[in-house]
Amino acid sequence: MKVYQYKSPIGRFLIKPQANGRWGLWFKDDLLGSYHSAMAAADDVYMQATGDYDWDSLDGVDIPTDISEWEVVAR
């Protein structure tokens, strides 16, 4: 399975498969959430609804609008 990366101005996001078949959204070293799809996790990053205050309140950032804009770092 793929692992996706987005290097934001304040830290790296990873979206990785979990053993339970879901997708984990990681920011720095913290697991922010578990999602039914990688796209759902990427959407929370885009909407700045991750639960991480520093990210969610950041203004003026060019954020990928779709998982296809994230870098694939593993297959």
N, C-alpha and C positions, 0 to 999 in steps of 0.2 A: 504494500500500500504506500501511497505517497505521503510525504511530509512536506508541509508548506511553510514558508517563511516570509515575513514582512518586517523589514528593518525600519522601524519608525524613528523619528527624531529623538525619542526618549527611551528607546529600548526595542528589543526584538520580540516579535510575536511568532509563535509556532502553532501550527495546527497539526496534531498527530493522532493516528488511530490508537484507540484504547483496546484492551483485551476483551471488553464487553461488547465490541462492535460499534461503539460510539466514537466520537471525535473529541479530543481534548484541546482546549484553547489555553495556551501557556503564554505568559508575559513575564519576561525576565525568568525567574525560577518558580513562578507561582502558577498553579493551575486555576484558571479563572472560571472554567465551566466545562460541561460535558454536553455534546450536541448530537443530534441525529444525523447530521451531515457536515462536511467540511464547509460547504457554502453557508450554512446557518451560522457557524462560528465566524467566518469572514464577514458576514453581514453585521454581526454585533460589533466587530471592530470598526467597520465602515460607519455604522450608526452611532458609534461611541457610546455603546451600552454594554460594556464589558464588566462593569463592577469595579474597575480600577479607576479611582478618582483622578489621578494625574492624567491618564489617557482620556477619560470621558469628558474632562473639563478643558482639554487642550483646544485652542483656537488656531485657525489658519494653517491647517495641515493638509497636504495633498494625500488623501487616503485611497488605496485601491478600492474600486467600486464592486469588484467581482473577484472570486477566487482565482480566475484565470490570470489575474494581474499579480498574483503572489508568485514568488520564486519556489520552484520545486527543488528541495535539497536532498531528497532520498526517494527511492522507489521501492 
